[in-house]
Amino acid sequence: MKLIFQVAIGAVIAGSPCQPAIAGATRFALRQIVILGSTNVETAAINNKGAIVGGYLARAASKIFVLSGGVVTVLPPTPAGCSASCIAIPTAINAAGAVVGQTYFGRSYGFLRTKGAYVNAAAFGLGLGGGMVAGPGLNNRGQEFYNGYIGSGFYEPYFGTPGAMVQIKPPGSFPLIASINNHGVIAGTFAPYRPSVFVDRNSRFVVVTPPGAVATEGGFINDFDEVAGSYQDAVHVWHGFAYRGQKYASFDMPTKVVSIAVQAINNSGRIVGAYTDIKNVQHVFLYNGATVSVFGKYAPADQLHVALNDAGEMLLSDYSNDAYRSYRVRCRGGGC
């Protein structure tokens, strides 16, 4: 089943000369993704070929789509009885076009669609009372992760291939896997005494703690094992950071902030996410390794999800007023 893809285009100018942290003359062009007959279009991920996976609602039914080459392909309903009453949420797409995600109908189940067919949810090894949260993720080798909720605020993260998922046990409690790279290295967060970031290569854990950090969030990794996140220092100021080979680089937003949510890093070291300023306004940012560029003004209640690929193509999904709006974002100028 294929639907016509329609777009609306708008441009947003980032920054001003009075904000020295922003690269001058940087422009972000936002193209809204609109699917005929649908509402609440939510994008999840974009692969290096530019294919986008997401979901939308049509006649109260949850649909999964892949947008590639300007064509929207709607995937068949997910297995295990996912009908019009269930919600299907894709979360990742790899270079081969395989898609992972989860469905909710009474409880949550994982799904994997690869080579034109679904792998049964049992392949995820879900024997957990609460099902999944946060993920699943997928790399180009077909390795996956998901985080299983087991109650009372506790999660069990799993990693592997369908039918061979292994529980990951990082140091501390409350572990969550946030990302996986194409070499099978995973990263995420845990909380022994304070929020921290970890990296795991074959059960060899490295705790990522930027100098001066009292709390660390993020855990997003690229193929060079570079990890991105944010941290709060002893005077409660938030900073972004990148970590590679025991070396840290920190960066700040162009204004004072109350929070920073890093959400992805690509193989060029570009980092995207959102921050909330002291006026309680949210903004989307792009850090290119030297400068920070910013676009948009969003309400504090908006839920912003930002993704990018190695070509620098970005996605923005904004949930506000009980509706999703999603955009393909392109950057031009020195800050890209």
C-alpha positions as a Markdown table, in Angstrom:
| # | Residue | x | y | z |
|---|---|---|---|---|
| 1 | Met | 0.0 | 0.0 | 0.0 |
| 2 | Lys | 1.5 | 3.4 | -1.0 |
| 3 | Leu | 0.2 | 6.8 | -0.2 |
| 4 | Ile | 1.0 | 10.2 | -1.7 |
| 5 | Phe | 3.5 | 12.2 | 0.2 |
| 6 | Gln | 2.8 | 15.9 | 0.7 |
| 7 | Val | 5.0 | 18.6 | 2.3 |
| 8 | Ala | 4.9 | 22.1 | 3.5 |
| 9 | Ile | 8.1 | 24.1 | 3.7 |
| 10 | Gly | 9.1 | 26.8 | 6.2 |
| 11 | Ala | 12.4 | 28.4 | 7.1 |
| 12 | Val | 13.8 | 29.2 | 10.5 |
| 13 | Ile | 16.8 | 31.5 | 11.1 |
| 14 | Ala | 19.1 | 30.4 | 13.9 |
| 15 | Gly | 20.7 | 32.8 | 16.2 |
| 16 | Ser | 21.7 | 36.4 | 16.1 |
| 17 | Pro | 25.0 | 38.4 | 16.2 |
| 18 | Cys | 24.6 | 38.9 | 20.0 |
| 19 | Gln | 24.9 | 35.2 | 20.7 |
| 20 | Pro | 28.6 | 34.4 | 20.0 |
| 21 | Ala | 28.1 | 30.6 | 20.6 |
| 22 | Ile | 26.1 | 30.4 | 17.4 |
| 23 | Ala | 27.7 | 30.2 | 14.0 |
| 24 | Gly | 26.6 | 33.1 | 11.9 |
| 25 | Ala | 24.3 | 32.9 | 8.9 |
| 26 | Thr | 23.2 | 29.3 | 9.8 |
| 27 | Arg | 19.8 | 28.5 | 8.4 |
| 28 | Phe | 17.4 | 25.6 | 9.1 |
| 29 | Ala | 14.7 | 24.7 | 6.5 |
| 30 | Leu | 11.9 | 22.7 | 7.9 |
| 31 | Arg | 9.7 | 20.6 | 5.6 |
| 32 | Gln | 6.6 | 19.1 | 7.3 |
| 33 | Ile | 5.8 | 15.5 | 6.6 |
| 34 | Val | 2.1 | 15.2 | 5.9 |
| 35 | Ile | 0.4 | 11.9 | 4.9 |
| 36 | Leu | -3.0 | 12.1 | 3.2 |
| 37 | Gly | -5.8 | 10.9 | 5.3 |
| 38 | Ser | -3.7 | 10.9 | 8.5 |
| 39 | Thr | -3.2 | 12.8 | 11.7 |
| 40 | Asn | -0.5 | 12.8 | 14.3 |
| 41 | Val | 2.5 | 12.0 | 12.1 |
| 42 | Glu | 5.4 | 11.0 | 14.3 |
| 43 | Thr | 8.9 | 10.3 | 12.9 |
| 44 | Ala | 11.3 | 8.1 | 14.8 |
| 45 | Ala | 14.5 | 7.7 | 12.8 |
| 46 | Ile | 16.3 | 8.3 | 9.6 |
| 47 | Asn | 19.0 | 6.0 | 8.1 |
| 48 | Asn | 22.0 | 7.0 | 6.0 |
| 49 | Lys | 20.1 | 6.4 | 2.8 |
| 50 | Gly | 17.6 | 9.1 | 3.9 |
| 51 | Ala | 14.8 | 6.6 | 4.6 |
| 52 | Ile | 12.5 | 7.7 | 7.4 |
| 53 | Val | 10.4 | 5.4 | 9.7 |
| 54 | Gly | 7.5 | 6.7 | 11.7 |
| 55 | Gly | 3.9 | 6.3 | 12.6 |
| 56 | Tyr | 0.6 | 8.0 | 12.2 |
| 57 | Leu | -3.1 | 7.7 | 13.0 |
| 58 | Ala | -5.8 | 7.1 | 10.3 |
| 59 | Arg | -9.4 | 6.5 | 11.3 |
| 60 | Ala | -8.3 | 5.8 | 14.9 |
| 61 | Ala | -5.9 | 3.1 | 13.7 |
| 62 | Ser | -2.2 | 3.2 | 14.3 |
| 63 | Lys | 0.0 | 2.8 | 11.1 |
| 64 | Ile | 3.7 | 2.4 | 10.5 |
| 65 | Phe | 5.3 | 4.0 | 7.5 |
| 66 | Val | 8.6 | 4.1 | 5.7 |
| 67 | Leu | 9.3 | 7.3 | 3.6 |
| 68 | Ser | 12.0 | 6.7 | 1.0 |
| 69 | Gly | 12.6 | 8.5 | -2.3 |
| 70 | Gly | 9.5 | 10.7 | -1.8 |
| 71 | Val | 7.2 | 7.6 | -1.5 |
| 72 | Val | 5.4 | 6.5 | 1.7 |
| 73 | Thr | 5.1 | 2.8 | 2.1 |
| 74 | Val | 2.6 | 1.7 | 4.8 |
| 75 | Leu | 3.7 | -1.5 | 6.5 |
| 76 | Pro | 1.2 | -4.3 | 7.3 |
| 77 | Pro | -0.2 | -4.6 | 10.8 |
| 78 | Thr | 2.3 | -6.0 | 13.3 |
| 79 | Pro | 2.0 | -9.6 | 14.6 |
| 80 | Ala | 0.5 | -11.0 | 17.8 |
| 81 | Gly | -3.0 | -9.7 | 17.2 |
| 82 | Cys | -2.2 | -6.0 | 16.8 |
| 83 | Ser | -5.6 | -4.7 | 15.5 |
| 84 | Ala | -7.2 | -1.3 | 15.2 |
| 85 | Ser | -7.3 | -1.0 | 19.0 |
| 86 | Cys | -3.5 | -1.3 | 19.5 |
| 87 | Ile | -0.8 | 1.3 | 19.1 |
| 88 | Ala | 2.3 | 0.4 | 17.0 |
| 89 | Ile | 5.4 | 2.6 | 17.5 |
| 90 | Pro | 8.4 | 2.1 | 15.3 |
| 91 | Thr | 11.7 | 3.2 | 16.9 |
| 92 | Ala | 14.6 | 2.5 | 14.5 |
| 93 | Ile | 15.5 | 1.7 | 10.9 |
| 94 | Asn | 18.8 | 0.4 | 9.7 |
| 95 | Ala | 20.7 | 0.7 | 6.4 |
| 96 | Ala | 18.9 | -2.4 | 5.0 |
| 97 | Gly | 15.5 | -1.0 | 5.8 |
| 98 | Ala | 14.8 | -3.3 | 8.7 |
| 99 | Val | 12.5 | -1.7 | 11.3 |
| 100 | Val | 12.1 | -2.4 | 15.0 |
| 101 | Gly | 9.5 | -1.0 | 17.4 |
| 102 | Gln | 6.8 | -2.0 | 19.9 |
| 103 | Thr | 3.1 | -2.4 | 20.1 |
| 104 | Tyr | 0.7 | -1.8 | 23.0 |
| 105 | Phe | -2.4 | -3.8 | 23.5 |
| 106 | Gly | -2.9 | -4.7 | 27.1 |
| 107 | Arg | 0.9 | -5.0 | 27.4 |
| 108 | Ser | 3.8 | -4.1 | 25.2 |
| 109 | Tyr | 5.5 | -6.4 | 22.7 |
| 110 | Gly | 8.6 | -5.9 | 20.5 |
| 111 | Phe | 8.6 | -6.3 | 16.8 |
| 112 | Leu | 11.2 | -6.6 | 14.0 |
| 113 | Arg | 10.3 | -6.3 | 10.3 |
| 114 | Thr | 13.1 | -7.5 | 8.0 |
| 115 | Lys | 13.2 | -8.8 | 4.5 |
| 116 | Gly | 9.5 | -8.0 | 4.0 |
| 117 | Ala | 8.2 | -10.1 | 7.0 |
| 118 | Tyr | 7.8 | -9.8 | 10.8 |
| 119 | Val | 9.9 | -11.7 | 13.3 |
| 120 | Asn | 7.7 | -13.0 | 16.1 |
| 121 | Ala | 7.6 | -11.0 | 19.3 |
| 122 | Ala | 8.8 | -14.0 | 21.2 |
| 123 | Ala | 12.2 | -13.6 | 19.6 |
| 124 | Phe | 12.7 | -10.6 | 21.8 |
| 125 | Gly | 12.6 | -12.9 | 24.9 |
| 126 | Leu | 9.9 | -10.9 | 26.6 |
| 127 | Gly | 8.9 | -12.6 | 29.7 |
| 128 | Leu | 8.5 | -9.4 | 31.7 |
| 129 | Gly | 5.3 | -8.3 | 33.4 |
| 130 | Gly | 5.4 | -4.7 | 32.2 |
| 131 | Gly | 6.8 | -5.2 | 28.8 |
| 132 | Met | 9.2 | -2.7 | 27.1 |
| 133 | Val | 10.1 | 0.9 | 27.4 |
| 134 | Ala | 12.8 | 3.0 | 25.7 |
| 135 | Gly | 13.7 | 1.3 | 22.4 |
| 136 | Pro | 14.1 | -1.1 | 20.8 |
| 137 | Gly | 17.2 | 0.0 | 18.9 |
| 138 | Leu | 18.8 | -1.7 | 15.9 |
| 139 | Asn | 22.1 | -1.6 | 14.1 |
| 140 | Asn | 23.2 | -2.6 | 10.6 |
| 141 | Arg | 24.4 | -6.0 | 11.8 |
| 142 | Gly | 20.9 | -6.9 | 12.9 |
| 143 | Gln | 21.7 | -6.5 | 16.6 |
| 144 | Glu | 19.0 | -5.0 | 18.8 |
| 145 | Phe | 18.4 | -3.8 | 22.3 |
| 146 | Tyr | 15.3 | -3.1 | 24.4 |
| 147 | Asn | 14.6 | -2.2 | 28.0 |
| 148 | Gly | 12.1 | -4.3 | 29.9 |
| 149 | Tyr | 10.1 | -2.7 | 32.7 |
| 150 | Ile | 9.8 | -5.2 | 35.7 |
| 151 | Gly | 8.0 | -2.9 | 38.1 |
| 152 | Ser | 8.7 | -0.5 | 41.0 |
| 153 | Gly | 10.8 | 1.7 | 38.8 |
| 154 | Phe | 13.2 | -1.0 | 37.7 |
| 155 | Tyr | 14.2 | -2.0 | 34.2 |
| 156 | Glu | 16.1 | -4.9 | 32.7 |
| 157 | Pro | 18.0 | -4.0 | 29.5 |
| 158 | Tyr | 18.6 | -6.7 | 26.8 |
| 159 | Phe | 20.9 | -6.9 | 23.8 |
| 160 | Gly | 21.5 | -9.4 | 21.0 |
| 161 | Thr | 19.8 | -10.8 | 17.9 |
| 162 | Pro | 16.3 | -12.2 | 17.6 |
| 163 | Gly | 16.0 | -15.4 | 19.6 |
| 164 | Ala | 19.3 | -14.7 | 21.4 |
| 165 | Met | 18.7 | -11.7 | 23.6 |
| 166 | Val | 21.0 | -11.4 | 26.7 |
| 167 | Gln | 20.4 | -9.3 | 29.8 |
| 168 | Ile | 22.9 | -6.5 | 30.2 |
| 169 | Lys | 24.0 | -5.8 | 33.8 |
| 170 | Pro | 25.9 | -2.5 | 34.1 |
| 171 | Pro | 27.1 | -1.3 | 37.5 |
| 172 | Gly | 24.5 | 0.3 | 39.6 |
| 173 | Ser | 20.7 | 0.4 | 39.4 |
| 174 | Phe | 18.0 | 1.7 | 37.1 |
| 175 | Pro | 19.9 | 0.9 | 33.9 |
| 176 | Leu | 18.6 | 1.9 | 30.5 |
| 177 | Ile | 20.2 | 1.4 | 27.1 |
| 178 | Ala | 19.9 | 4.5 | 25.0 |
| 179 | Ser | 21.8 | 3.6 | 21.8 |
| 180 | Ile | 23.8 | 1.0 | 19.8 |
| 181 | Asn | 26.4 | 1.5 | 17.1 |
| 182 | Asn | 27.2 | -0.7 | 14.1 |
| 183 | His | 30.0 | -2.5 | 16.0 |
| 184 | Gly | 27.7 | -3.8 | 18.7 |
| 185 | Val | 28.8 | -1.3 | 21.3 |
| 186 | Ile | 25.9 | 0.0 | 23.5 |
| 187 | Ala | 25.6 | 3.0 | 25.7 |
| 188 | Gly | 23.0 | 4.2 | 28.2 |
| 189 | Thr | 22.5 | 5.4 | 31.7 |
| 190 | Phe | 22.3 | 4.1 | 35.2 |
| 191 | Ala | 22.0 | 5.5 | 38.7 |
| 192 | Pro | 24.2 | 4.1 | 41.5 |
| 193 | Tyr | 24.3 | 7.3 | 43.6 |
| 194 | Arg | 23.8 | 9.9 | 40.9 |
| 195 | Pro | 22.7 | 9.7 | 37.3 |
| 196 | Ser | 25.6 | 8.4 | 35.1 |
| 197 | Val | 26.4 | 7.2 | 31.6 |
| 198 | Phe | 27.9 | 3.9 | 30.7 |
| 199 | Val | 29.5 | 2.3 | 27.6 |
| 200 | Asp | 29.5 | -1.5 | 27.2 |
| 201 | Arg | 31.6 | -3.5 | 24.8 |
| 202 | Asn | 31.2 | -7.2 | 25.3 |
| 203 | Ser | 30.3 | -6.7 | 29.0 |
| 204 | Arg | 33.3 | -4.5 | 29.6 |
| 205 | Phe | 31.7 | -1.4 | 31.1 |
| 206 | Val | 33.2 | 2.1 | 31.1 |
| 207 | Val | 31.5 | 4.8 | 33.2 |
| 208 | Val | 31.5 | 8.1 | 31.5 |
| 209 | Thr | 31.7 | 11.0 | 33.9 |
| 210 | Pro | 32.8 | 14.5 | 32.6 |
| 211 | Pro | 35.1 | 16.4 | 35.0 |
| 212 | Gly | 33.0 | 18.3 | 37.5 |
| 213 | Ala | 29.8 | 16.4 | 36.8 |
| 214 | Val | 27.4 | 15.7 | 39.6 |
| 215 | Ala | 24.7 | 14.2 | 37.2 |
| 216 | Thr | 25.1 | 12.9 | 33.7 |
| 217 | Glu | 22.5 | 12.1 | 31.1 |
| 218 | Gly | 22.4 | 10.8 | 27.5 |
| 219 | Gly | 24.5 | 7.8 | 26.4 |
| 220 | Phe | 24.3 | 8.2 | 22.6 |
| 221 | Ile | 27.1 | 6.6 | 20.7 |
| 222 | Asn | 28.4 | 6.6 | 17.1 |
| 223 | Asp | 30.5 | 4.1 | 15.2 |
| 224 | Phe | 33.8 | 5.7 | 16.5 |
| 225 | Asp | 32.7 | 5.0 | 20.1 |
| 226 | Glu | 32.2 | 8.7 | 20.6 |
| 227 | Val | 29.5 | 9.2 | 23.3 |
| 228 | Ala | 27.3 | 12.3 | 23.7 |
| 229 | Gly | 25.2 | 13.5 | 26.6 |
| 230 | Ser | 24.8 | 16.3 | 29.0 |
| 231 | Tyr | 25.8 | 16.9 | 32.6 |
| 232 | Gln | 25.1 | 19.2 | 35.5 |
| 233 | Asp | 28.0 | 20.7 | 37.5 |
| 234 | Ala | 28.3 | 21.5 | 41.2 |
| 235 | Val | 26.7 | 24.9 | 40.8 |
| 236 | His | 23.7 | 23.3 | 38.9 |
| 237 | Val | 24.7 | 24.5 | 35.4 |
| 238 | Trp | 24.0 | 22.1 | 32.5 |
| 239 | His | 26.5 | 21.5 | 29.7 |
| 240 | Gly | 26.6 | 19.2 | 26.7 |
| 241 | Phe | 29.6 | 16.9 | 26.2 |
| 242 | Ala | 31.2 | 14.5 | 23.9 |
| 243 | Tyr | 33.5 | 11.6 | 25.1 |
| 244 | Arg | 36.0 | 9.6 | 23.1 |
| 245 | Gly | 39.1 | 7.7 | 24.2 |
| 246 | Gln | 39.0 | 9.0 | 27.8 |
| 247 | Lys | 38.9 | 12.6 | 26.5 |
| 248 | Tyr | 36.0 | 15.0 | 27.1 |
| 249 | Ala | 34.8 | 18.0 | 25.2 |
| 250 | Ser | 32.1 | 20.2 | 26.7 |
| 251 | Phe | 29.9 | 22.7 | 25.0 |
| 252 | Asp | 27.3 | 25.2 | 26.1 |
| 253 | Met | 24.0 | 26.6 | 24.7 |
| 254 | Pro | 23.9 | 30.3 | 23.6 |
| 255 | Thr | 21.9 | 31.2 | 26.6 |
| 256 | Lys | 21.4 | 30.1 | 30.2 |
| 257 | Val | 19.5 | 26.8 | 30.5 |
| 258 | Val | 17.6 | 24.8 | 33.0 |
| 259 | Ser | 18.1 | 21.5 | 31.1 |
| 260 | Ile | 19.7 | 20.0 | 28.0 |
| 261 | Ala | 18.5 | 16.8 | 26.4 |
| 262 | Val | 21.1 | 15.4 | 23.9 |
| 263 | Gln | 19.3 | 12.9 | 21.6 |
| 264 | Ala | 21.8 | 11.7 | 18.9 |
| 265 | Ile | 25.4 | 11.9 | 17.6 |
| 266 | Asn | 26.4 | 10.9 | 14.1 |
| 267 | Asn | 29.7 | 9.7 | 12.7 |
| 268 | Ser | 30.8 | 13.2 | 11.9 |
| 269 | Gly | 30.5 | 14.1 | 15.6 |
| 270 | Arg | 27.5 | 16.3 | 15.1 |
| 271 | Ile | 25.2 | 16.3 | 18.1 |
| 272 | Val | 21.5 | 17.2 | 18.2 |
| 273 | Gly | 18.9 | 17.6 | 20.9 |
| 274 | Ala | 16.8 | 20.2 | 22.7 |
| 275 | Tyr | 17.3 | 22.5 | 25.7 |
| 276 | Thr | 15.0 | 24.6 | 27.9 |
| 277 | Asp | 16.1 | 28.2 | 28.7 |
| 278 | Ile | 15.5 | 30.1 | 31.9 |
| 279 | Lys | 12.2 | 31.5 | 30.4 |
| 280 | Asn | 11.0 | 27.9 | 30.1 |
| 281 | Val | 11.1 | 27.9 | 26.3 |
| 282 | Gln | 12.4 | 24.9 | 24.5 |
| 283 | His | 14.8 | 25.1 | 21.5 |
| 284 | Val | 16.4 | 22.5 | 19.1 |
| 285 | Phe | 20.1 | 22.7 | 18.8 |
| 286 | Leu | 22.9 | 21.3 | 16.5 |
| 287 | Tyr | 26.5 | 21.1 | 17.7 |
| 288 | Asn | 29.0 | 20.6 | 14.9 |
| 289 | Gly | 32.1 | 20.1 | 17.1 |
| 290 | Ala | 32.9 | 23.8 | 17.3 |
| 291 | Thr | 29.7 | 25.9 | 17.4 |
| 292 | Val | 26.1 | 25.5 | 18.5 |
| 293 | Ser | 23.2 | 26.6 | 16.2 |
| 294 | Val | 19.6 | 26.8 | 17.3 |
| 295 | Phe | 16.2 | 26.9 | 15.9 |
| 296 | Gly | 12.6 | 27.0 | 17.0 |
| 297 | Lys | 10.7 | 28.1 | 20.1 |
| 298 | Tyr | 8.5 | 25.4 | 21.7 |
| 299 | Ala | 6.3 | 25.4 | 24.8 |
| 300 | Pro | 7.7 | 23.6 | 27.9 |
| 301 | Ala | 5.0 | 20.9 | 27.6 |
| 302 | Asp | 6.0 | 20.0 | 24.1 |
| 303 | Gln | 7.7 | 16.7 | 23.6 |
| 304 | Leu | 10.5 | 17.1 | 21.1 |
| 305 | His | 12.4 | 14.2 | 19.5 |
| 306 | Val | 15.4 | 15.0 | 17.2 |
| 307 | Ala | 17.2 | 12.5 | 15.0 |
| 308 | Leu | 19.9 | 12.7 | 12.4 |
| 309 | Asn | 22.0 | 10.6 | 10.0 |
| 310 | Asp | 25.6 | 10.7 | 8.8 |
| 311 | Ala | 24.7 | 13.0 | 5.9 |
| 312 | Gly | 23.5 | 15.6 | 8.5 |
| 313 | Glu | 19.8 | 15.2 | 7.6 |
| 314 | Met | 17.7 | 15.9 | 10.7 |
| 315 | Leu | 14.2 | 14.9 | 11.8 |
| 316 | Leu | 12.1 | 16.8 | 14.3 |
| 317 | Ser | 9.0 | 15.4 | 15.9 |
| 318 | Asp | 6.9 | 17.8 | 18.1 |
| 319 | Tyr | 4.1 | 16.5 | 20.2 |
| 320 | Ser | 1.9 | 19.4 | 21.4 |
| 321 | Asn | -1.9 | 19.9 | 21.9 |
| 322 | Asp | -2.5 | 16.2 | 21.6 |
| 323 | Ala | -1.0 | 16.0 | 18.1 |
| 324 | Tyr | 2.3 | 15.1 | 16.5 |
| 325 | Arg | 3.9 | 17.2 | 13.8 |
| 326 | Ser | 7.0 | 16.0 | 12.1 |
| 327 | Tyr | 9.6 | 17.7 | 9.9 |
| 328 | Arg | 12.6 | 16.9 | 7.8 |
| 329 | Val | 15.2 | 19.5 | 8.7 |
| 330 | Arg | 18.1 | 20.7 | 6.5 |
| 331 | Cys | 20.9 | 23.0 | 7.7 |
| 332 | Arg | 22.9 | 25.4 | 5.7 |
| 333 | Gly | 25.7 | 27.7 | 6.7 |
| 334 | Gly | 28.8 | 27.7 | 8.9 |
| 335 | Gly | 27.1 | 26.1 | 11.9 |
| 336 | Cys | 26.2 | 22.9 | 10.1 |
